Amino acid sequence: MSEAVQTLEGWYALHDFRLIDWNAWHAATPQERKHATDELNTFLSQWQQFENDKLGSTAVYSIVGQKADFVFMQMRETLEELNELENTFNKSSFAAFTIPVYSYVSIVELSSYLAKPGVDPSEDPEIQARLKPILPKSKHICFYPMNKRRDGNDNWYMLPAEDRKTMMRSHGMIGRTYAGKVKQIITGSVGLDDWEWGVTLFSDDPLHFKKLVYEMRFDEVSARFGEFGDFYVGNLLTPDKFAKLIQI
């Protein structure tokens, strides 16, 4: 049996993708739309306060294309908190004008492939900040799920641990060339959702998403072992921009 890599876990994450039911939104009275908008703004303010108190974090983005209109990316300490947050929003009048189209449940994960020798992770402020991150408010987001392939000779999980470690370090070097340009948050989802990892990228220039993912495709980890799901890309939604999005 190959050696399983040890991981460190942080906050739980929920990517909640939704469409706006524009027909219902147009059919609503101005009073109904105002009430729903006020409720939305209340949620946004509450989530911001959670972030200010370092009890979690939220990112809100519009989505370009027909897969969704917007996404709430939520992070909380426990799965119960995420579930309560989701259910509370679903009971709101604004949620009645939305259609859930995709969601992803995972947990922030750091691999021991990249661990610092002799450092206690619980005492390392840099590691703790990565396990419980305040989500960037960059101009753009890119999310996609992925697996490591298990197919014949290209079975990631049958490789010796040292080989996997060497390849992951090489893989990570590509990401480092985008330091300051792209912020990456890896969330593990084995046993939590249909894929093994979720990758969320943040940048002020969406072209960096294309270039980073393209370059990584030539690395052995991706070229031989990477399997990717749908990509979701979008633009930052501040409360003012969200109000403009739904304005009729």
N, C-alpha and C positions, 0 to 999 in steps of 0.2 A: 504494500500500500504506500502510495506517495505521501510525503509529509504535507499536512494541511498548514497553510500559512496562518499565523495568528493575526488578529485584527483588533483595533481599538474602535469603540463605538461612542457616538455623541448624541446629538439631538435627533429625534425622529422627524421625518420630512413627508409632506403631502404636496404633490403637484396636482392642482385641481383645475382642469381645463373645461371651459364652458363657452357655449354659444349664447348669444342674446336672441330671444324670441322677438324679432322685430315686429312681426304682425301683431302680437299681443301688446307690445310696447306702444305701437301706434294706436291701437284700439283703446288703450287705457285713457282715462280722463286726466287732465292736467293735475288734478288733486292726487290721483293715484300715483302718477309718475313722481310728483314731488315727495309724497310719503315714502315711496320706494327709494328715491335718491337720498333722502334724509337718513333712512336706515342704512344705506350703503356707506354714507359718510361716517355714521356712528361706528360701524364696524372698522372702517379704515383707521379711525382715531383710536379705537380700543387696541387694535393690533399694533399701532405705532407705540402706544404706551407700554405694551408688553415688551416691545423691542427696547424701548428706553430703559426699562427695568431689568434688561438682560435675562428675561424669562423665556425668550423665544425670538423669532424673527419672521418677517413677512416681506415678500417681493411681489409686486403687482405689475403685470405686463400685458399689453395687447398682443395678439398673435396675428401674423401676416399669413394670408391664405385662408382656405376653407375648412381647415381642421378644427379651428376654435376661434373665438373672438377675443378671449382674454384668459389669463391664468393667474391663480393665486398660488404662490409657493409659500407654504407655511412650515415653520420649524418649531417644535415644542419638546419639552423634556420627556414626556411620556406619550405612548400611543393613545391612552385614555384622553389626554388633553386634545390631541388632534381630532379624535372622534367627536368630542364635545363641541369643539370649534366648528367642525363640519356640520354637525346636526343643528347647531344654533343658527348658522347661516342659512341652512336649507329651510328653516321655518320662517325666514324673513320674507317680507313682501317683495323685495328686490329679487331674491332667488327664484320666486315664482315666474319671473320674466326671463329666466335663464334655462338652458338645457345642458346638463352635464354630458360631455362627449368623451372624456378620457381622464383618468386619474392614475397616479403612481405613488405607491407607499414604499418608503425606504428609510434608512437611517444613515447618518453621516458616518463614514468609515475611513479609517487610515490603516494602511497595510504595514506590517512589520518589514516588508521588503525595503522600505525606505527609513526605517527606524535608526536613531542615533545610538551607537553602542554605549552602554553604561549609563544611559539617561533614563530616569524614572518618568514615564509619560505623565503620571498624575501630578508631578512637580514641575513639569515643563510648560511655562505659560504659552509658548508658541504652539505647542500641540493642543493644549486646552482651547486656545482661540480657534484652531482649525476644527476641533470636534464640536464646538458650540459657536458657529460663525454668525456674525451679523451680516445678513445678505447684502451684497453690494447693490447700489442704486445706479448702476451703469445705464447707459442709454439703451442697451440691447441685451437680450437673453437668447440662449440657444439650449434646448434640452433634448436629449435622446437617451433611450435605454440601450444596453448592450449585454452580450454574453461573451464568454470565452468558449471557443469551439471544442466540441468533443466528437471528433470524427476521424477514425482510423489513426494514422500516424500524426495527425494534427489534433491530438487530444491534450489540451492544456493541463488537465488534472492528472495525467499520467507522467508528466515530465518530472525529473528530479528537482527538488526544491532549489538547489543552487543554480540550475539552468533558468528556472523561472525568475529568480532574483536578479540574475545578470541581465536578462532581457527586459525586465521591468525598469531597471536602472537606466538602460539605454533608451527605453521608451520615455522615461521621465525627463531625460535631457532635452528632448524636443520641446516639451512643455515649458521648460525653463527658459528657452529662447523667447518665449512670449510673456515672460514676467513683466508686470507693469502694463501689459496690453490686454491680457485675458486673465480673469479670475475663474478658477475651476473648483467646483465642489463635487466630490464623488460621494454618492450614497449607495450603500449596499442594500440589496433587496432579495438575496437568496432566502427563500422561505417566507418572504413578505409580499412579493409580486411576481409577475410572469417572467421578468428578466432578472439577470443577476446583479446588474448595477444600473444606476441612473447617473448620467453626466450632465451637469448644469454649468454652462459657460456664461460669463458676463463680460461685456466689453463696450467701450464707447464707439468702436468701429466694427460693424458686422462683417466686414471683409476679413477680419482676423479669424472669425469662426471658420470660414472656407479654407483659408491658408493653413491654419493649425490642423484641422481634421484631415486635409489633403496630405500634408507632410507626414502625419502619423500613419496614414495608410501604407506608406512605404517602409515603415518599421516592421520588423518581423512579428512583434506582438499583435499588431493589427492585421498585417498582410496574411499571416497564417492562422491566427486564432481569433480575430475579431469578427463578431456578428452584431449588426446594428439594427435597431428598430426605427420607427418614424422620427424625423427631426421636427421640432417645433421652434420657430424663431419669431422674435417680436420686439416691441418697443416699450420703453418704460411708461407706465401709467401713473402719474402723480394724481392726487385727488382732483386737481383742476383739469387735467387731461382726461380723466375718467368722466368727469361731468360733461366735458365737451363731446366725448365719444357718444354718450347716450342722449345728448340734447337733440330735440326735434324742433 
